[in-house]
């Protein structure tokens, strides 16, 4: 990444962010002034926030699916056990 070249020889995807961060660090009185640019650059490199958000969405989705499955399972089991064979025979 330090070279500024991407995998295919073009400019790397995070190079503009690195340049902004580097420019800020060279002109800033305090490194804390460039915190947001640093976070943006690291997010571009590692995608930690994106991955964390994606995992959170997937967990919520699994939770909703499991809740719906439990309700459906309960309904099916109730129907199976509430129906007696005698009632089924009479229906014929």
N, C-alpha and C positions, 0 to 999 in steps of 0.2 A: 504494500500500500504506500510505502514511503516514496516510491518512485513516481507515483501518480498515474501509472499505467494500469489498465484493467487486464483481465485474463486474455482478451483478444487483441491487445495492443492499443485499444482506444483509451480515452481518459477513464479512469476508474469511477465507479458510481458514487463514491464518497469524496472524491477529490475536491469538488467545490466546497463541501462542508469543511474539509480539512483546511483549505485555503482561507476561508472566512475565520475559522478558529485561530489559525496561525497568525493571521493579520491582527486579530483582536489581541492575542497574547503579546504581540510585539509592540502594540501601542497602548495597552492598558496599564493603568497605574497599579491595579491590584488584579491578581488572577481570578478573583471572585466575580469580576465584571464579565468574564467570558464563560460563566458556568452553563448558560443555556446553549451556547454554541458547542461547548464540549459535550453536553448531553446529546445534542442532535447528531454530532459526529459519531459518538459511540453507539447510538441507536442505529445509525446507518450501517455501521460495521457489524454489530452483533444481533440486532433485532430483538433485544430482550423484552422491551415493552410490548412489541407486537406479539411475540410468542406468549407472554404472560396473558395478554388480552385474549388471544386465540384459545389458550387452555381454559380460561375462565368461561368463555362462551361454550366450549365443548362440554365442560362440566355441568353447566346449567342445562344444556340440551339433554345430556344423559339423565340428569335428575328429573326433568319433565317427562322424558320417555319412560323412565322407570316408574314414576308415579302413575302415569296413564296405564302402563302395563299392569300394575298392581290392582288398579280399579277394575280393569277388564278381567283380570284373572279372578278377582273376587266375585264379579258378576257371573262369570261362567261357572265357577264352582258352586255358587248359590243355586243357579239354575239346574245344574246336574243333580245336586243333592235334594233339592226341593221337588224334583220330578220323581214320583215313585213309578215302579214298573207296572203296578196295577193300573195307574192312570193311563199309561201308554197303551196297555192291552185294551182298555175300554175304548180308547180313541179309534182303534181299528174297527 
